[in-house]
Structure formats: structure tokens, C-alpha cells
Amino acid sequence: MKQIIGLYPGSFDPITNVHLDIIFRASKIVDTLVVGVAVNENKKHLFDMKERTKLIEEQLLINKSKLTNAKVIAFDGLLMNFAEKLNANVIFRGLRAVSDFDYEFQMTGMNARLNSNIETVFLMASEKHQFISSRFVKEISLLDGDVKSFIPKEVFNKLNEKLNKNK
């Protein structure tokens, strides 16, 4: 029987509770889930590739009992090329709001033209996480707001360390 390999790509700068929610749920659907940490030249990253990858790996270890089939791989370049290299059958994308759908809809159409054998599955963020984004977490933290409930404790500590905060 063919193994189903899923890919959940993103920049994860930093990983949030909504990302973890999607990872937990996607991992239940596939045999192997690859969390693909992407370089996105259009984004100014707070954490570099190694830091982002390490933060996700730490979360997978902490949640090892729930995430026995997940692993993290950093990649650069076209998403569909990376998915093909992994022999992925499905790409997972998280949706928080209607505004996410417009962008994701366009990207899915382009990806389907590049490789129609790889399906895209949208997972809605759970209601308690729909408003969380990495961008908002960084902005709120930079303005001395409390982001503890939006990110894992270990990520919160690294974020404060990165921003030279002692909370």
C-alpha cells in the first residue's frame, strides 16, 4: 500500500499555536508529515532558518507522543519542486480567515498547474486560534504586549531572548 506523505510548508517565524494545531491535525491524516521550513525572500525574518527549524523540532519533541510521524526539513526554492523531491501526495495549508483563502486559492491553482498529482488540503484553524499570525505575534511583542497565549512557552522565551526582553 502506498504511503501518504504530507507537507505543511511555511516560514514559521516564529511557530505559533495555530501552526501546531494544523500540524497535530494534519499528522492524523497522513503516514508521514513533513513540516517544511521555507526561505521566503519577500519576508524579513526575525529568526534565521536554523533557529526556526530548531524551534519547530523542539515542539515536535515536546509533543512526541502526539506527533510520532512528523519531521522538520528546511527548504529553499519552489514549493512544488520540494514536494516532488519528498514524493509528497498532499500539501496542507492552514486558513484563518477569508483573506487567507484568496491568496491560498491562487497559490493552489498555480501549484496544480505545476503538478496536478499533488493535492492541496485546507485545514481551518480552530476557533481559538483563528486570529493568531506570526506577524502579529512579533508586532505585539515588539510593542511590549503579552503574546504568551499565542505561542508555546519555549518559543515565548526565545522570542523574548531575541528581542532582548526580560519578562
C-alpha positions as CSV (number, residue, x, y, z in Angstrom):
1,M,0.0,0.0,0.0
2,K,1.3,3.5,-0.9
3,Q,2.5,5.6,1.9
4,I,0.8,9.0,2.1
5,I,3.3,11.8,2.6
6,G,2.0,15.2,3.6
7,L,3.9,18.5,3.5
8,Y,3.0,21.5,5.7
9,P,5.1,24.4,4.4
10,G,5.6,27.8,5.9
11,S,8.1,30.3,7.2
12,F,7.1,29.7,10.8
13,D,8.7,32.9,12.1
14,P,8.0,32.0,14.8
15,I,5.9,28.9,15.1
16,T,2.6,29.7,16.8
17,N,-0.2,27.7,18.4
18,V,-2.1,27.9,15.2
19,H,0.8,26.2,13.3
20,L,0.9,23.5,16.0
21,D,-2.9,23.0,15.7
22,I,-2.5,22.4,12.0
23,I,0.5,20.1,12.5
24,F,-1.4,18.0,15.0
25,R,-4.4,17.7,12.8
26,A,-2.6,17.1,9.5
27,S,-0.4,14.4,11.1
28,K,-3.6,12.3,11.8
29,I,-4.4,12.2,8.0
30,V,-1.0,11.1,6.6
31,D,1.6,8.4,7.3
32,T,4.4,11.0,7.3
33,L,4.1,14.7,7.8
34,V,7.0,16.9,6.8
35,V,7.0,20.4,8.2
36,G,8.8,22.3,5.5
37,V,10.5,25.5,6.8
38,A,10.8,27.8,3.8
39,V,13.0,30.6,2.9
40,N,10.8,33.5,1.8
41,E,12.8,36.3,0.3
42,N,9.7,38.6,0.5
43,K,9.7,38.4,4.3
44,K,12.1,39.9,6.7
45,H,12.7,37.1,9.2
46,L,13.3,37.7,12.9
47,F,14.6,34.1,13.4
48,D,17.0,32.7,10.8
49,M,16.4,29.3,9.1
50,K,18.4,27.3,11.7
51,E,16.5,29.0,14.6
52,R,13.1,28.5,13.1
53,T,13.9,24.8,12.3
54,K,15.2,24.2,15.8
55,L,12.1,25.8,17.4
56,I,9.8,23.5,15.4
57,E,12.0,20.4,16.2
58,E,11.8,21.3,19.9
59,Q,8.0,21.4,19.7
60,L,7.8,18.1,17.9
61,L,10.0,16.6,20.6
62,I,7.9,18.1,23.4
63,N,4.7,16.7,21.7
64,K,6.4,13.4,20.6
65,S,3.6,11.2,21.9
66,K,1.1,13.1,19.6
67,L,3.5,13.6,16.7
68,T,5.2,10.3,16.0
69,N,5.1,10.7,12.3
70,A,6.2,14.3,11.9
71,K,9.7,15.7,10.9
72,V,11.1,19.1,10.0
73,I,13.1,19.8,6.8
74,A,14.2,23.3,5.7
75,F,14.0,24.1,2.1
76,D,14.7,26.8,-0.4
77,G,13.2,27.2,-3.8
78,L,9.9,26.3,-5.4
79,L,7.4,24.5,-3.1
80,M,6.3,22.1,-5.8
81,N,10.0,21.1,-6.5
82,F,10.4,20.3,-2.8
83,A,7.1,18.4,-2.6
84,E,8.2,16.3,-5.6
85,K,11.6,15.6,-4.0
86,L,9.7,14.3,-0.9
87,N,7.3,12.3,-3.0
88,A,4.5,14.2,-1.2
89,N,0.9,13.3,-2.1
90,V,-0.6,16.3,-0.3
91,I,0.2,19.8,0.7
92,F,-1.5,21.2,3.8
93,R,-2.4,24.8,4.1
94,G,-3.9,26.5,7.1
95,L,-6.7,29.0,6.8
96,R,-7.6,31.5,9.4
97,A,-9.8,34.0,7.6
98,V,-11.4,34.8,4.2
99,S,-8.4,36.9,3.4
100,D,-6.1,33.8,3.7
101,F,-8.4,32.0,1.3
102,D,-7.9,34.4,-1.6
103,Y,-4.1,34.1,-1.5
104,E,-4.2,30.3,-0.9
105,F,-6.7,29.8,-3.7
106,Q,-4.4,31.5,-6.2
107,M,-1.4,29.6,-5.0
108,T,-3.2,26.3,-5.1
109,G,-4.2,26.9,-8.8
110,M,-0.6,27.6,-9.7
111,N,0.7,24.6,-7.9
112,A,-1.9,22.4,-9.5
113,R,-0.7,23.6,-12.9
114,L,2.9,22.7,-11.9
115,N,2.0,19.2,-10.7
116,S,-1.6,18.0,-10.7
117,N,-0.7,14.8,-8.9
118,I,-0.2,16.6,-5.6
119,E,-3.4,17.7,-3.8
120,T,-3.8,20.7,-1.6
121,V,-5.9,20.3,1.5
122,F,-7.0,23.3,3.5
123,L,-7.4,23.0,7.3
124,M,-9.3,25.7,9.0
125,A,-7.6,27.0,12.2
126,S,-9.6,26.1,15.2
127,E,-11.8,28.9,16.6
128,K,-9.5,29.7,19.5
129,H,-6.5,30.3,17.1
130,Q,-8.1,31.9,14.1
131,F,-6.7,35.4,14.8
132,I,-3.1,34.3,15.5
133,S,-0.3,35.1,13.0
134,S,3.4,35.1,13.3
135,R,3.4,38.7,12.1
136,F,1.0,39.8,14.8
137,V,3.0,37.9,17.5
138,K,6.2,39.7,16.5
139,E,4.5,43.1,16.3
140,I,2.7,42.8,19.6
141,S,5.8,41.5,21.3
142,L,7.9,44.4,19.9
143,L,5.3,46.8,21.4
144,D,5.6,45.1,24.8
145,G,2.3,43.3,24.5
146,D,1.7,39.9,26.0
147,V,1.9,37.0,23.5
148,K,2.1,34.1,26.0
149,S,-1.2,32.7,24.9
150,F,-0.4,32.7,21.2
151,I,2.9,30.7,21.2
152,P,4.4,27.8,23.0
153,K,6.3,28.7,26.3
154,E,9.7,27.7,24.7
155,V,9.0,30.0,21.7
156,F,7.9,32.8,24.0
157,N,11.3,32.5,25.9
158,K,13.3,32.5,22.6
159,L,11.3,35.4,21.3
160,N,12.0,37.5,24.4
161,E,15.6,36.5,24.3
162,K,15.8,37.5,20.6
163,L,14.2,40.9,21.4
164,N,16.4,41.3,24.5
165,K,13.4,41.3,26.8
166,N,13.4,40.0,30.4
167,K,9.9,39.1,31.2
